[in-house]
């Protein structure tokens, strides 16, 4: 073997399965390992620690392996100093760039450790120095790279910190996706409500990511009540949620269906495009609310209670509504600008927006994904969102239970 490094990891290595995944990663990347030391915690809450010497064919392979292992919270015993290279092409990171995790990260430059700003997975790390000599290190999406930027390459001089499950998810920590199939839903909903209260009481913001299923399942009154009660600070969604919510407000239908009878109405198939046209005529969703065109629903509640929302569309959208980002890069930038001080994130029936949001949130923010489709709630874990928890259920039923936990005087209108 041509290159080796000794690494260490601390945490609940056995019961979480982290150690076995670390060893699998080493073999999958063509490396080998020797476990030099392994201290197992005596009690269930005690962390374990391990020191492992890993080997690879060459330094480039070793660096890639080290980056992979850092997604598990593994650090080099002697991290050394970070190495940087100048970007030579706009939108292109230098070869061998350090690929970030969403964990809290520190970078050592000239003997000093710097906290990385805005932890986010799948980015580069850019090092910048002010005229006064102050050094900053922050994550940088590939699309935002400019020529001449100093980008960290390799895994030297980098440490990550994995939050404890209790710190991330609190009372909901044990309710992973597998367990959520078997736990009473009322218990899970109560744990979500407790987590939201804790985040709000700590001065953190509550982020919601929602798909049109919220409207189709008849959950608009529940979400409106949660907005009014202060349990929604920001909403991420696509064109569809806003469009069908406004259709429901204007025509009492969603996808042309009368939800009170779950059947179509005459000319109902036209309602969503007529709703779109009405809002485009007003110029914006907010103006339609202010002018009394839209008098109820989710978007009306967000506007009247001065809550933030970011709508990012796709190629399949009708319209779209005014204010919907049609450039996905601009949409992502708008989403990044709204995640400051977020302390809890709830994702409802929207796979793509949920994955996109999980990608940009730091690992310290608890995520709860609710969907009737099991593959949606497990995909977060597949993407490396270890702070995510899943509940497989109908979002309409879930929201009806959640609003009863958080808004005791709630009565469905």
N, C-alpha and C positions, 0 to 999 in steps of 0.2 A: 504494500500500500504506500502511495506516495505522499499523503498528507494526513495529519491527525490533529485533533483538538479535544481537550477535556472540557466537558460541560456539566452543569448542575441544574437541578430542578427541584422545587419544593411545592408541596400541596397534597391534596388527597389523591395520591397517585394510584392507589389500589382500587378503592371503591368507585372512583370515577372512570377507571380504565385508561387514564392518561399514560401511564408507563407502558402499557402494551401497545398503545398507538404510537408512542415515541419510538419504540423498538421496531415496529412495523415500518414506520417512515424511513428509518435508517436502512433497512433492507430493501425497501421499495426504491430508494434512491441509489442503490448499488453499493452501499457502504457496509461497514461492519462495526462491531462495538464490543467493548469490555466494560462490565459494570464494576467499577472500582470500589464503590461504597454504597450501601443501601441501608438507611435507618428507617424503620417502620414505626409509625406512631402507635402508642399503646392503647389509647382510647379512641373512640369513634371520631371525636372532634379534633384529635391531634394530627397535624400534618406529617407526612413522610418526606424524606429527602433522598436524592440519589446523585452520585457523581459517576459519569460515564465517559469513557474515552471512545471517540468515534473516529473512524478511518475512512478515507475515500481515495480514489485513484489519483487525483490531482487536486490542486488548490481550488480551481474553478468549481469542481464537483463538490468539494468540501464547503465552499461558500454557499452554494445553492442548498446543500443539506442543512447548514446552520440556519439559513433563512427559514426553511421549512420547519425546523424544530422550534424556532422562536414563536411560531403560531401556537405552540403547545405550552409556552412559558419557559422554554429552556434557554439558559444563558451560558456564555463561555465563562469558565473559571477565571481566565485572564483575558478580558475583552480587548485590551489594547486601545489603540486610537482609531477613530473613524478616518476613512480615506475618502476624498472627494475627487470628482472629475467634472470638467466643464461640459455642459451640454453643447453639442456642435450643430444641432438642428432643431428648429422649433417643433414642438410636439413630439420629440423623440428623446427618451432618457438614454444616458450613456450605457454602453455594454456593461453587464455585471452590476447594474444598479440594485440597491437594497429595496426589496419589495416589502412594503409595510404591512403590519397587522393592525387590528383595531385596539390593541392593548396599549396601556400607558407605557411610553417609551422614553428612554434617555439616550443621548448621544454624547460621547466624550471627544472633545476637540481641544487640543493643546493642554491636556491635563484637567480640563474643567468639564463637568457633566451639565448638559442642557436638556431640560424637558422638551419633548416634541409637542408643538402646538397642534391641536385638532387631530387627535389620533383617528386614522381611517385606514381601512384595509386596501390593498392593491394600488398603492400610490408610490411615488418616490419621496425622498427626503431632501429638501433644499436648505442649504446653509446660507444665510445672508448676514451681512455685517453693516451696521449703520455708520454714518460718518464719524460718530462719537466712539465707535469701536464696540458697540453692543452686539453680541451674537444672538441670532434667532435661528431655530431649526423648526421647520413645519412640514407637514405632509403636502404633497403637490400632485394633483392628477396629471397624468401623462399629457392630456390635451392642453394643459396650461404651461408646459415647459417652454422657456424662451432661451434663445442662444446665449451662452455665457454663464448661465446659472450654475452654481456649485451644487452638484448632486452627490449624495453619499453612495459609494459603490462598495460591495462586499458587506460582510456582517461584522467586521471588526469595530470595536468601540461602541457597541450598541447593547443595551439591556432593556428587557421588557418586564412588566409586572402584571401578573394575573390576579384580578380581584377574586376574593373568596366568593363561593356561591351565595353565602349569606349576605355579603355586602352588595351583591348585584341584585338578587331576587328576593331577599328578605323572607317573608313567610311563604312565598311561592317557589322557593328554591327547589323543593323536592318534586314539584309537579312538572317533570319533563314530559316530552310528547308521549312516550310509551305509557307512563303512569297515568297520563290524562285520559287514556282510553278507559281506565278502570276506576278512577275516582268519581265520586258523586259530583255532578256538575255544580250543584249549589255550593259545595266546598270550594271548588276552583274559582267560581265567581266571587265568593267572599274573599278569597286570597287576593284576587286581582283588585277588588275594591280597597282592601287594606293597603296594598302597594301604592295605589293611586293617592290615597289619603296621605300616606307617609311622604310621598314625593311632594305633594302640594304643601303640606305642613312644613317641609324643609325649604320652601321657597323655590322649588324646581317647577319647570313647565311640563305640561302633559301634552304629548304629541300623539295624534291619531292618524292612521293611514287607512283609508277606507275605499272599497269598491262599490259598484252600483248594486251589489247584492244587499247592501244595507237598505236601499229603497225598495228593491223587489220583494224583500221578506217582510215589509211592513214595519220596519224599525225606525222610520223617520221621527215619530213622536218621542221615542225613547232617547234618541241622540239629541234632539232639540232640547229636551229637558236637561240632559247632561251639560249641554252648552250653556244654558241659562243658569245652571247651578255652579258654573265655574270649573267643571271637570274637563273642559276642552280648551287648550290654549292655541293650538295650531293644528290644521288639517292638511295632510297631503292626499291628493286624489288625482284622478284623471278627468278627462272631459265627461266620461259617461256618468259618474256619480252626480256631478253638478247638473248635467243635462236632464237626467231622469228625476232628480229631486225637483227641479224647476217644472218639468212636465207634470209631476204629481201635484205641485202647488197650483199650477194654472188649470189643469184639466181633471185632477183627481185620478189619473191613471199612471201606470208605469209600463212601458213597452205596450201601451194601448190596452192594458188590462185594468179593470176595476178591481182593486185589491179586496174590497168589501165582499165581492161576489166571486173573485178569482176567475173572471171570464172577460172576454173581449167586449168592447163597446163599438158602436157604429163609428167608422172612420178613425178608430183608435190608433191604427197604424200610422196615421199622420201626426199624431200629437207631439212626438218628440221633435220632429223637424219644425213644426209650427212654433213650439216653445223656443227652439234655437233661434228661429227668425225673429221672434218677439224680443229676445235679449239682444240680438245683434242690432235691432232697430233702436233699442235704448242706448246702446253704446258700451255698456258694461253691466255686470251683475249688480254691482253696488248702486249704480244709477237706477236700475230697474227696481231695486228695493226702495231706494229713496223716493222714487216717483210713485210708489204704490202699485207698481205692476206686479211684483212678486210680494205676496203678503204672508207667506208661511214657508216652512221647510227648513232644511239644514243650512242652505246658503243664506237664506233670510236671517236665521239666528246668528250665523257667523258675522254677517255685516252689521246687524243691529247691536250686537254685543262687542263689536270691535275686536273680533278674533282674527288671527292671521290664517291665511290658507295659500297653498301653492298647488296649482293645477298644471299637470304635465300631460300632454296628449300623445297620440300615436298615429300611425298611418291609417288606421281603420276608423278614425273618428269622423262623425258627421259634423259639419260646421267649420271649425269648432266654435265653442263659445268665446266671446271676447275675454281676454286675460289668460287664456290657456296657452302655455308655452308649447310651441310647435318645434322649437330647436331643443333637442334633449340635453345638450351640453349647457345651454342657458337655464333649462329647467333644473338640472342638477345643481348648478351654482345657486339658484334661488332656494333650493332645498337645504343646501349646506348653510346658507345664511340664516336659516330658521331653526337650526338645531342647537344653538347656544343655550346653555342652561336647561336643556331637556333632562328630566329626571325619570321619565317613564314613557314607554311607547306601546300603544295598543294598535294592532294591525288586524283589519277585518276584511276578509273575502276579496283580497287582491294580491295575487301572487307576485306579479312583476313589480308593483310599487312597494310591496313589502320587502322583497329582496334588495331593491335599489336603496331603500331607506336603511335596512340593516347594514348595507355596505358602507354607509357614510357615518353611522353612529359609533361612538367609542364603546368599548366592551363594558364600561361601567354603567351603561344605561340598560335597565331591564326591558326586554321585549316580550310581548305576549301576542301570539298569532292565533287568530280564531278563524276557522274555515271548516266547511262541511267536507272538504276534500283532504284526506290524510296526507297526500303527497305535498300539498302546499305547506302544511305546518312542519313537515320533516325537512323540507328543502332548506329552511334557514340553517339547520344544523349542518347540512351538506355543504353550505356556503361558508362554514366556519364561524357562524354567529353563535358562539357558545353561551351567550347571555340570553338566547331565545328560548321560550317555552311555548308549547302548542296545546290548543284545546280544539278537539274535533267535534264540531256541533254546528247547528244552524245559527247564523249570526243574529237573526231576528229574535230567537228565543234567548240567546246569550244577552243581548242588549236589554231585553225586557227584565231579565233577572238582575243585571248590573244596575240598572237605574233604580230598582227597588232597594238595592243595598245602599246606594249613594244619595238618593233623593227620596226620603221616607214618605213625603206627602205626594208623590207622583201618582197621577191618575191619567190613564190613557184618554186622550181627547176623543 
